[in-house]
Each structure stands twice: as structure tokens, then as C-alpha cells.
Amino acid sequence: MTQDELMHYGVRGMRWGVRRKKITTEGLNTAKSVSDSSKSGIEAIRSTSGSVHRSKKGTAAKNQASKMTDEQLKKKIQRMGLEQQYANLSSNNISKGRATLDNTLSVAGGALAVTSSVLGIALAIKQLKG
């Protein structure tokens, strides 16, 4: 590697599709720069990425629930259950496909009823004539 090249092989432990939090200015001040002669470029980059903190999803909710008393937790669970029941009972949301199907069947059913009655009348007239 010459002095003009910088090799970067990614960030250790980084996952595809997961974004890192931005490094604050405090994190940059404490990290050594890439041009530092005591470290190679890769080691300098790894030292700066160590200052980035990634939190796992859902840990805040778990911590909040662990700080609640049993009574508070029961009230919250009961409230959430009631909200779900209310949403299920008051739900008048019909999907667009279901609404279109209902409309099509009602129109087609009406047309079929009219057609069958006209055909029945025509056949009855034909039998009476002859």
C-alpha cells in the first residue's frame, strides 16, 4: 500500500441494510485520524467506528416495562386489550376488492334476474301461442 491509497473493507459487525447512527463531533475529536502514522488506515477506521453506539430494537420498551409496578402493567395491558376490542368492533373498513366484488355481484345479479324473467315471460307467451 502506498501513501496515496486508502483501503476500506467495511465496518466490523455491520449488517446489510442497517444504518449506523451518525458520529458526533465528540467521537471524532477522540478518534485518531486516518493519516496517523502509528496506525494503518484500516485500524484508524476501526477505532473511529468503535465510538458509534447501536441500540437493539425494543430494548426501550422492555426497560420501561421492567420499571413498572404490577398494577401499572396490568392497567396498561387491560387498556391495550380494550383498545383492540374496540377497533375490532367498530371496524367498518371493507377492502377495495371486497367492495368492488359486492358491487359487481349486485349489478350482475340484478341483470341476471331481469334477463331470466324476460326469458321466462317469452317462453310462456310462446307456449300459449302454440
SEPA-11221 format. One record per residue: x, y, z of N, C-alpha, C in turn; residue number from 1. Coordinates in nm, 2 decimals. Each point is the difference from the previous one (the first is absolute). Example, Ala and Ser with C-alpha at 12.3 -4.5 7.8 and 13.67 -1.06 7.14 Angstrom:
<recs>
npx, npy, npz, capx, capy, capz, cpx, cpy, cpz, i
1.32, -0.57, 0.78, -0.09, 0.12, 0.00, 0.09, 0.12, 0.00, 1
-0.04, 0.11, -0.07, 0.09, 0.11, 0.00, -0.08, 0.11, 0.08, 2
</recs>
This chain:
<recs>
npx, npy, npz, capx, capy, capz, cpx, cpy, cpz, i
0.08, -0.12, 0.00, -0.08, 0.12, 0.00, 0.09, 0.12, 0.00, 1
-0.03, 0.09, -0.09, 0.08, 0.13, -0.01, -0.06, 0.10, 0.09, 2
0.06, 0.12, 0.01, -0.05, 0.10, 0.08, -0.13, 0.07, -0.05, 3
-0.02, -0.02, -0.13, -0.12, 0.07, -0.06, -0.12, -0.09, 0.00, 4
0.00, -0.12, 0.05, -0.11, -0.10, 0.00, -0.06, -0.01, 0.14, 5
-0.13, -0.02, -0.01, -0.07, -0.03, 0.13, -0.09, -0.12, -0.03, 6
0.02, -0.11, 0.07, -0.07, -0.12, -0.01, -0.11, -0.01, 0.10, 7
-0.12, -0.03, -0.04, -0.11, -0.01, 0.09, -0.08, -0.13, -0.02, 8
-0.01, -0.09, 0.10, -0.07, -0.13, -0.02, -0.13, 0.00, 0.07, 9
-0.06, 0.11, 0.03, -0.13, 0.00, 0.07, 0.02, 0.02, 0.15, 10
-0.10, 0.00, 0.07, 0.00, 0.02, 0.15, -0.03, -0.13, 0.06, 11
0.08, -0.04, 0.10, -0.01, -0.12, 0.07, -0.13, -0.01, 0.07, 12
-0.08, -0.11, -0.02, -0.12, -0.02, 0.06, -0.12, 0.07, -0.06, 13
0.02, 0.07, -0.11, -0.10, 0.07, -0.07, -0.09, -0.10, -0.08, 14
-0.13, 0.02, 0.00, -0.09, -0.09, -0.08, -0.05, 0.08, -0.12, 15
-0.04, -0.08, -0.10, -0.06, 0.06, -0.12, -0.13, 0.06, 0.03, 16
-0.03, 0.12, -0.05, -0.13, 0.06, 0.02, -0.02, 0.07, 0.14, 17
0.10, 0.00, 0.08, -0.01, 0.06, 0.13, 0.09, 0.13, 0.00, 18
-0.06, 0.11, 0.03, 0.07, 0.12, 0.00, 0.06, 0.03, 0.14, 19
0.12, 0.06, 0.00, 0.06, 0.03, 0.12, -0.04, 0.14, 0.05, 20
0.00, 0.03, 0.12, -0.02, 0.13, 0.05, 0.11, 0.09, -0.04, 21
-0.02, 0.13, -0.01, 0.10, 0.09, -0.04, 0.10, 0.02, 0.11, 22
0.13, 0.02, -0.03, 0.10, 0.02, 0.10, -0.01, 0.15, 0.04, 23
0.00, 0.02, 0.13, 0.00, 0.14, 0.05, 0.14, 0.06, -0.02, 24
0.00, 0.13, 0.02, 0.13, 0.07, -0.01, 0.09, -0.04, 0.12, 25
-0.06, -0.04, 0.11, 0.08, -0.05, 0.12, 0.07, -0.13, -0.04, 26
-0.07, -0.09, -0.07, 0.06, -0.12, -0.04, 0.12, 0.02, -0.10, 27
-0.01, 0.10, -0.09, 0.10, 0.02, -0.09, 0.12, 0.06, 0.06, 28
-0.02, 0.09, 0.11, 0.12, 0.06, 0.06, 0.08, -0.10, 0.08, 29
-0.06, -0.10, 0.05, 0.08, -0.10, 0.08, 0.06, -0.10, -0.09, 30
-0.05, -0.03, -0.12, 0.06, -0.10, -0.09, 0.12, 0.06, -0.07, 31
0.09, -0.09, -0.04, 0.12, 0.04, -0.07, -0.03, 0.01, -0.15, 32
0.06, 0.08, -0.07, -0.03, 0.02, -0.14, 0.07, -0.11, -0.08, 33
-0.05, -0.02, -0.13, 0.05, -0.10, -0.08, 0.15, 0.02, -0.04, 34
0.04, 0.12, 0.00, 0.14, 0.03, -0.04, 0.09, -0.02, 0.11, 35
-0.04, -0.04, 0.12, 0.09, -0.03, 0.11, 0.10, -0.10, -0.04, 36
0.13, 0.02, 0.02, 0.10, -0.09, -0.04, 0.01, -0.12, 0.10, 37
-0.06, 0.00, 0.12, 0.01, -0.11, 0.09, -0.09, -0.11, -0.04, 38
-0.11, 0.03, -0.08, -0.09, -0.11, -0.03, -0.02, 0.00, -0.16, 39
-0.03, -0.12, -0.05, -0.03, 0.00, -0.14, -0.14, 0.06, -0.02, 40
-0.04, 0.01, -0.12, -0.13, 0.06, -0.03, -0.12, -0.08, 0.05, 41
0.01, -0.13, -0.01, -0.11, -0.09, 0.04, -0.02, 0.01, 0.15, 42
0.11, 0.00, 0.08, -0.01, 0.01, 0.14, -0.05, 0.13, 0.05, 43
0.03, 0.11, -0.07, -0.05, 0.13, 0.04, -0.15, 0.01, -0.03, 44
-0.05, -0.06, -0.11, -0.14, 0.00, -0.02, -0.07, -0.08, 0.10, 45
0.05, -0.12, 0.04, -0.06, -0.08, 0.10, 0.00, 0.07, 0.13, 46
0.10, 0.08, 0.03, -0.01, 0.07, 0.13, -0.10, 0.11, 0.01, 47
-0.03, 0.06, -0.12, -0.11, 0.10, 0.00, -0.14, -0.07, 0.00, 48
-0.01, -0.12, -0.05, -0.13, -0.06, 0.00, -0.03, -0.06, 0.13, 49
0.09, -0.01, 0.09, -0.02, -0.05, 0.14, -0.08, 0.10, 0.08, 50
0.00, 0.13, -0.04, -0.07, 0.10, 0.08, -0.15, 0.01, -0.04, 51
-0.04, -0.07, -0.10, -0.14, 0.00, -0.04, -0.07, -0.11, 0.08, 52
-0.11, 0.04, 0.06, -0.08, -0.08, 0.08, -0.13, -0.04, -0.07, 53
-0.02, -0.14, -0.02, -0.12, -0.04, -0.06, -0.09, -0.07, 0.10, 54
-0.12, 0.05, 0.01, -0.09, -0.06, 0.10, -0.09, -0.11, -0.07, 55
-0.04, -0.10, 0.07, -0.09, -0.10, -0.05, -0.14, 0.05, 0.00, 56
-0.08, -0.05, -0.09, -0.14, 0.04, -0.01, -0.07, -0.06, 0.12, 57
-0.09, 0.07, 0.06, -0.09, -0.05, 0.10, 0.06, 0.01, 0.14, 58
0.12, 0.04, 0.02, 0.06, 0.00, 0.13, -0.06, 0.10, 0.09, 59
-0.04, 0.11, -0.06, -0.06, 0.11, 0.08, -0.14, -0.04, 0.05, 60
-0.08, -0.07, -0.07, -0.13, -0.05, 0.05, 0.02, -0.10, 0.11, 61
0.10, -0.09, -0.02, 0.03, -0.10, 0.11, 0.04, 0.07, 0.13, 62
0.09, 0.10, -0.02, 0.05, 0.07, 0.12, -0.12, 0.07, 0.07, 63
-0.09, 0.06, -0.08, -0.11, 0.08, 0.05, -0.09, -0.10, 0.08, 64
-0.03, -0.12, -0.06, -0.09, -0.09, 0.07, 0.06, -0.06, 0.12, 65
0.14, -0.01, 0.01, 0.06, -0.06, 0.12, 0.00, 0.11, 0.11, 66
-0.02, 0.12, -0.03, 0.00, 0.11, 0.11, -0.14, 0.02, 0.05, 67
-0.11, -0.06, -0.07, -0.13, 0.02, 0.05, -0.04, -0.10, 0.11, 68
-0.09, 0.04, 0.08, -0.05, -0.09, 0.11, -0.10, -0.09, -0.07, 69
-0.04, -0.11, 0.08, -0.09, -0.09, -0.06, -0.14, 0.06, -0.03, 70
-0.04, 0.09, 0.09, -0.13, 0.06, -0.02, 0.00, 0.09, -0.13, 71
0.11, 0.08, -0.02, 0.01, 0.08, -0.12, 0.00, -0.09, -0.12, 72
0.08, -0.11, 0.00, 0.01, -0.08, -0.11, -0.14, -0.07, -0.04, 73
-0.07, -0.04, 0.11, -0.14, -0.06, -0.03, -0.09, 0.11, -0.06, 74
0.01, 0.12, 0.05, -0.09, 0.11, -0.05, 0.03, 0.02, -0.15, 75
0.13, 0.00, -0.03, 0.04, 0.03, -0.14, -0.04, -0.12, -0.09, 76
0.02, -0.12, 0.04, -0.04, -0.11, -0.08, -0.16, -0.01, -0.02, 77
-0.07, 0.04, 0.11, -0.15, 0.00, -0.01, -0.04, 0.11, -0.10, 78
0.06, 0.11, 0.01, -0.03, 0.11, -0.09, 0.03, -0.03, -0.15, 79
0.11, -0.07, -0.02, 0.04, -0.03, -0.14, -0.10, -0.11, -0.05, 80
-0.04, -0.09, 0.08, -0.10, -0.10, -0.04, -0.13, 0.06, -0.03, 81
-0.05, 0.10, 0.08, -0.12, 0.07, -0.03, 0.00, 0.08, -0.13, 82
0.12, 0.06, -0.02, 0.01, 0.07, -0.13, 0.00, -0.09, -0.12, 83
0.06, -0.12, 0.01, -0.01, -0.09, -0.11, -0.14, -0.05, -0.02, 84
-0.08, -0.03, 0.11, -0.13, -0.05, -0.01, -0.09, 0.11, -0.07, 85
0.02, 0.13, 0.04, -0.08, 0.11, -0.05, 0.03, 0.01, -0.15, 86
0.13, -0.01, -0.04, 0.04, 0.01, -0.14, -0.07, -0.11, -0.08, 87
0.00, -0.12, 0.05, -0.06, -0.11, -0.07, -0.16, 0.01, -0.01, 88
-0.06, 0.06, 0.10, -0.15, 0.01, 0.00, -0.04, 0.12, -0.09, 89
0.07, 0.11, 0.01, -0.04, 0.11, -0.08, 0.06, 0.01, -0.14, 90
0.06, -0.10, -0.04, 0.07, 0.00, -0.13, -0.10, -0.02, -0.11, 91
-0.02, 0.10, -0.08, -0.09, 0.00, -0.11, 0.09, 0.00, -0.13, 92
0.12, -0.02, 0.01, 0.09, 0.00, -0.11, -0.01, -0.13, -0.08, 93
-0.05, 0.02, -0.13, -0.01, -0.11, -0.09, 0.10, 0.03, -0.11, 94
0.07, -0.11, -0.03, 0.11, 0.02, -0.10, -0.06, 0.05, -0.14, 95
0.08, 0.06, -0.08, -0.05, 0.04, -0.13, -0.04, -0.11, -0.09, 96
0.07, -0.11, 0.01, -0.04, -0.12, -0.08, -0.13, -0.06, 0.04, 97
-0.02, 0.00, 0.14, -0.13, -0.05, 0.05, -0.12, 0.09, -0.05, 98
0.02, 0.13, 0.01, -0.10, 0.09, -0.04, -0.03, -0.01, -0.15, 99
0.10, -0.01, -0.08, -0.02, -0.02, -0.14, -0.07, -0.13, -0.04, 100
0.04, -0.11, 0.07, -0.07, -0.12, -0.02, -0.15, 0.00, 0.04, 101
-0.03, 0.06, 0.11, -0.14, 0.02, 0.05, -0.08, 0.08, -0.11, 102
0.06, 0.11, -0.04, -0.06, 0.08, -0.10, -0.03, -0.07, -0.13, 103
0.10, -0.07, -0.05, -0.01, -0.08, -0.12, -0.10, -0.11, 0.01, 104
0.00, -0.07, 0.11, -0.10, -0.11, 0.02, -0.14, 0.06, 0.01, 105
-0.02, 0.12, 0.06, -0.14, 0.05, 0.01, -0.04, 0.05, -0.14, 106
0.08, 0.06, -0.08, -0.04, 0.04, -0.14, -0.02, -0.12, -0.09, 107
0.09, -0.10, 0.01, -0.02, -0.12, -0.08, -0.12, -0.08, 0.04, 108
-0.02, 0.00, 0.13, -0.12, -0.08, 0.05, -0.13, 0.07, -0.05, 109
0.00, 0.13, 0.00, -0.12, 0.07, -0.05, -0.02, -0.02, -0.14, 110
0.11, 0.01, -0.08, -0.01, -0.03, -0.14, -0.05, -0.14, -0.03, 111
0.05, -0.09, 0.07, -0.03, -0.14, -0.02, -0.15, -0.03, 0.04, 112
-0.05, 0.07, 0.10, -0.14, -0.02, 0.04, -0.09, 0.06, -0.11, 113
0.03, 0.12, -0.05, -0.08, 0.06, -0.11, 0.00, -0.09, -0.12, 114
0.12, -0.05, -0.04, 0.01, -0.08, -0.12, -0.08, -0.13, 0.02, 115
0.01, -0.06, 0.11, -0.07, -0.13, 0.02, -0.15, 0.02, 0.00, 116
-0.05, 0.11, 0.06, -0.14, 0.02, 0.00, -0.05, 0.04, -0.14, 117
0.07, 0.07, -0.08, -0.04, 0.03, -0.14, 0.00, -0.13, -0.08, 118
0.10, -0.09, 0.02, 0.00, -0.12, -0.07, -0.11, -0.09, 0.04, 119
-0.03, 0.00, 0.13, -0.12, -0.08, 0.05, -0.13, 0.04, -0.06, 120
-0.02, 0.13, -0.01, -0.12, 0.06, -0.06, -0.01, -0.03, -0.15, 121
0.12, 0.01, -0.07, 0.00, -0.04, -0.14, -0.04, -0.14, -0.03, 122
0.05, -0.09, 0.09, -0.03, -0.14, -0.02, -0.14, -0.03, 0.03, 123
-0.06, 0.07, 0.10, -0.14, -0.02, 0.03, -0.09, 0.05, -0.11, 124
0.03, 0.11, -0.06, -0.07, 0.05, -0.11, 0.00, -0.10, -0.12, 125
0.12, -0.05, -0.03, 0.02, -0.09, -0.11, -0.08, -0.13, 0.02, 126
-0.01, -0.05, 0.13, -0.08, -0.12, 0.02, -0.15, 0.03, -0.01, 127
-0.04, 0.12, 0.04, -0.14, 0.04, -0.01, -0.05, 0.01, -0.15, 128
0.09, 0.05, -0.09, -0.03, 0.02, -0.13, 0.00, -0.14, -0.08, 129
0.07, -0.08, 0.05, -0.01, -0.11, -0.08, 0.06, -0.13, 0.00, 130
</recs>
